[in-house]
Amino acid sequence: MFRIIQSLNNNAALVKNEKGEQAVVMGLGITFQKKKGDLVVKEKIENIFALKNAEAKENFLTLLKDIPLDFISVTYTVIDHLVATYHYPVQEYLYVTLTDHIYCAYQAVLKNTYQESRLPDISAEYQLEYQMAKEALQLFRVKLLKDLPADEIGKIALHFINAQGETFDHTREEYDISKQIMAKVEQTLHANGIKRTKTNSNFYDRFMIHLSYFLNYLDRPTKAEASISSLEQNIKSHDPKAYQIGSEIFDVIKELVIVRVNESERFYIILHIQRLL
């Protein structure tokens, strides 16, 4: 039994059950002529996305501000399916970063501005994640856009590699440090001639989202970094400016935090800088 907390549109609502657990339910006309506190008609529910904690709720509502609900629904469904099928634990922020990425790729294909990643093949070193990414792309092609390029497989696999692990709770002190780091990162971007504009706002905001969630999971378990290092070197050869700026930002973060920073994060930061440039 679900009661409506907030109507998201005619076909979706933020709800809670009798235990106070929150979720997003979807179904055709599920909130039509309904108000806060009303019960949702069980027979109309087509999809349920459990929101495990306050962070999950905030993630969902943040995405909803500028990404259509169907993209969020499809990506959440794909992640949940792969996590359950392959018993692959992921951190909460994957729902944000992968949804954001798929929507960005979708728009780029439609606008004919899609760019190949030029990343080396990682299928041998990360066989499981590569297989998961292949399945994910098949589902995205069926549910969102059949013309999504095969190049997306490697990019999706990297999202799963980066997000593998369990979720951690973080203190207020860590949150304040994160804000300080974000300010320093923006200073570094500005010093290198990168500022938020109407043209680059999507990429700029996506980078800030990535950094925010990365800083909240500094103590997450890490996988072997050798192959990520080889990807880094590939970008260093092809795009030295992105490598230089990304490395500066990574060094800023290393200086300001007290825990060991996963070296592979340099690579993900460099990828975002590539997009911004």
C-alpha positions in Angstrom: 0.0 0.0 0.0 1.5 3.3 -1.1 0.4 6.9 -0.2 1.4 9.8 -2.4 4.1 12.2 -1.0 4.5 14.2 -4.2 3.1 13.9 -7.7 5.8 14.0 -10.3 3.5 14.0 -13.3 0.3 12.2 -14.3 2.2 8.9 -14.6 4.6 9.0 -11.6 4.7 9.8 -8.0 7.0 9.8 -5.0 5.3 7.6 -2.4 5.8 5.8 0.9 4.4 2.6 2.3 3.1 1.7 5.7 6.6 1.3 7.1 7.6 4.8 5.9 9.8 3.5 3.1 9.9 5.7 0.1 9.8 4.8 -3.6 8.8 6.1 -7.0 5.9 4.4 -8.6 5.0 4.7 -12.3 1.9 3.8 -14.3 -0.4 5.3 -16.9 -2.6 8.0 -15.2 -1.4 6.8 -11.7 -1.8 10.3 -10.1 -4.8 11.5 -12.2 -7.1 13.4 -9.8 -4.9 12.3 -6.8 -3.5 14.5 -4.1 -0.9 14.2 -1.4 -1.9 11.5 1.1 -4.1 9.6 -1.3 -3.6 5.9 -1.9 -2.2 4.7 -5.2 -4.3 2.2 -7.1 -2.2 -1.0 -6.9 -3.5 -2.2 -10.3 -2.1 0.9 -12.0 1.5 0.4 -10.8 3.8 -0.7 -13.7 7.2 0.1 -12.2 8.5 0.6 -8.6 11.9 2.1 -7.9 12.8 1.8 -4.2 14.6 4.8 -2.7 16.8 3.2 -0.1 17.8 6.4 1.7 17.7 10.2 1.5 20.6 10.2 -1.0 18.6 8.0 -3.4 15.6 10.3 -3.2 17.8 13.4 -3.7 19.4 11.7 -6.7 16.1 10.9 -8.4 14.6 14.4 -7.9 17.9 16.0 -9.1 17.8 14.0 -12.3 14.2 14.9 -12.8 15.0 18.6 -13.0 16.5 18.3 -16.5 16.2 14.7 -17.7 12.9 13.2 -19.0 11.3 10.7 -16.7 11.4 7.9 -19.3 15.2 8.1 -19.4 15.5 7.9 -15.7 13.0 5.0 -15.6 14.8 3.0 -18.3 18.3 3.5 -16.8 17.2 2.6 -13.3 15.6 -0.5 -14.7 18.7 -1.5 -16.6 21.0 -1.0 -13.6 18.7 -2.9 -11.3 18.4 -5.8 -13.8 22.2 -6.1 -14.3 23.0 -5.7 -10.5 20.5 -8.6 -9.8 21.6 -10.8 -12.7 25.3 -10.6 -12.1 25.3 -10.0 -8.3 27.3 -6.9 -8.9 27.1 -4.4 -6.0 27.2 -0.7 -7.1 27.2 2.6 -5.3 24.2 4.9 -5.3 25.8 7.5 -7.5 25.8 5.2 -10.6 22.1 5.9 -11.0 23.0 9.6 -11.5 26.1 9.3 -13.6 24.8 6.6 -16.0 21.4 8.2 -16.5 23.1 11.5 -17.2 25.6 9.8 -19.6 22.9 8.0 -21.6 20.8 11.1 -22.0 23.8 13.0 -23.1 24.7 10.3 -25.7 21.1 10.2 -26.9 21.1 14.0 -27.5 24.5 13.9 -29.2 23.3 11.2 -31.7 20.1 13.1 -32.5 22.1 16.3 -33.1 24.8 14.5 -35.1 27.5 15.6 -32.7 28.4 12.2 -31.2 32.1 11.6 -30.9 33.9 8.3 -30.6 35.8 7.8 -27.3 39.1 6.6 -28.9 39.5 4.4 -25.8 41.5 1.2 -26.0 39.6 -2.1 -25.8 39.0 -3.1 -22.2 36.9 -6.2 -22.9 39.7 -8.7 -22.0 40.6 -7.1 -18.6 37.1 -6.4 -17.5 35.1 -9.2 -19.1 32.2 -9.1 -16.7 31.7 -5.3 -16.9 32.0 -5.5 -20.7 29.4 -8.2 -20.9 27.1 -6.1 -18.7 27.6 -3.1 -20.8 26.8 -5.0 -24.0 23.5 -6.1 -22.5 22.8 -2.6 -21.2 23.4 -1.1 -24.7 21.0 -3.7 -26.2 18.3 -2.6 -23.7 18.9 1.1 -24.3 18.7 0.6 -28.1 15.3 -1.2 -27.7 13.8 1.2 -25.1 15.4 4.6 -26.1 17.2 4.8 -29.4 18.2 2.1 -31.8 21.0 4.2 -33.2 23.1 4.4 -30.1 26.7 3.5 -31.2 28.6 0.4 -30.2 31.2 2.8 -28.9 28.9 3.2 -25.9 29.8 -0.3 -24.6 33.2 0.7 -23.4 31.8 3.9 -21.8 29.0 2.1 -20.0 31.5 -0.5 -18.8 33.6 2.2 -17.3 30.7 3.5 -15.4 30.2 0.1 -13.8 33.9 -0.3 -13.1 34.0 3.1 -11.4 30.9 2.5 -9.3 31.5 -1.0 -8.1 31.4 -1.4 -4.3 29.2 -0.8 -1.3 27.6 2.4 -0.1 29.1 4.3 2.9 27.6 6.9 5.3 29.4 10.2 5.5 29.7 12.9 8.2 28.8 16.6 8.0 32.6 17.4 8.3 33.3 15.4 5.2 30.5 17.3 3.4 32.1 20.6 4.3 35.5 19.5 3.0 33.8 18.4 -0.2 32.4 21.9 -0.7 35.9 23.4 -0.2 37.4 21.0 -2.7 34.6 21.8 -5.3 35.5 25.5 -4.9 39.2 24.8 -5.5 38.4 22.7 -8.5 36.4 25.5 -10.0 39.3 27.9 -9.4 41.6 25.5 -11.3 39.1 25.3 -14.2 38.9 29.0 -14.4 42.7 29.4 -14.3 42.8 27.1 -17.4 40.2 29.1 -19.3 37.3 26.8 -18.6 34.2 28.6 -17.3 30.5 27.7 -17.3 28.7 29.1 -20.4 25.5 28.5 -22.2 27.3 26.4 -24.7 29.1 24.1 -22.2 26.6 24.2 -19.3 25.5 20.6 -19.7 29.1 19.2 -19.7 30.1 21.6 -16.9 27.2 20.6 -14.7 27.8 16.9 -15.4 31.4 17.2 -14.3 30.4 18.9 -11.1 27.8 16.1 -10.4 30.6 13.5 -11.0 33.0 15.3 -8.6 30.3 15.7 -5.9 29.6 11.9 -5.9 33.2 10.9 -6.2 34.1 13.0 -3.1 31.3 11.3 -1.1 32.8 7.9 -1.9 36.6 8.5 -1.4 36.8 5.4 0.8 35.2 3.0 -1.6 36.9 -0.2 -2.5 39.1 0.0 -5.6 39.8 -2.4 -8.4 43.2 -3.0 -10.1 44.3 0.2 -11.7 46.8 -1.1 -14.2 44.4 -1.1 -17.2 43.0 2.4 -16.2 46.6 3.6 -16.3 47.0 2.4 -19.9 43.8 4.2 -20.8 45.2 7.4 -19.2 48.4 7.2 -21.3 46.3 6.8 -24.4 44.5 10.1 -23.7 47.8 11.7 -22.7 49.1 11.0 -26.2 45.9 12.1 -28.1 44.8 15.0 -25.9 47.6 16.4 -23.8 45.7 19.5 -22.8 42.8 17.5 -21.2 45.4 15.3 -19.5 47.2 18.3 -18.1 44.1 20.0 -16.7 42.6 16.8 -15.4 45.8 16.0 -13.6 45.9 19.4 -12.0 42.4 18.9 -10.6 43.3 15.4 -9.4 46.4 16.8 -7.6 44.2 19.5 -6.0 41.9 16.8 -4.6 44.8 14.6 -3.3 46.3 17.6 -1.5 43.0 18.5 0.3 41.7 15.1 1.5 43.2 13.0 4.3 42.4 9.5 2.8 44.1 7.8 -0.1 42.5 8.8 -3.4 41.9 6.1 -5.9 44.5 6.8 -8.7 42.0 5.7 -11.4 39.9 8.8 -10.6 42.4 10.9 -12.6 41.3 9.1 -15.7 37.6 9.8 -15.1 38.3 13.5 -14.4 40.3 13.7 -17.7 37.4 12.2 -19.6 35.1 15.0 -18.3 37.7 17.7 -19.2 37.9 16.2 -22.7 34.2 16.8 -23.1 34.5 20.3 -21.8 37.2 21.2 -24.2 
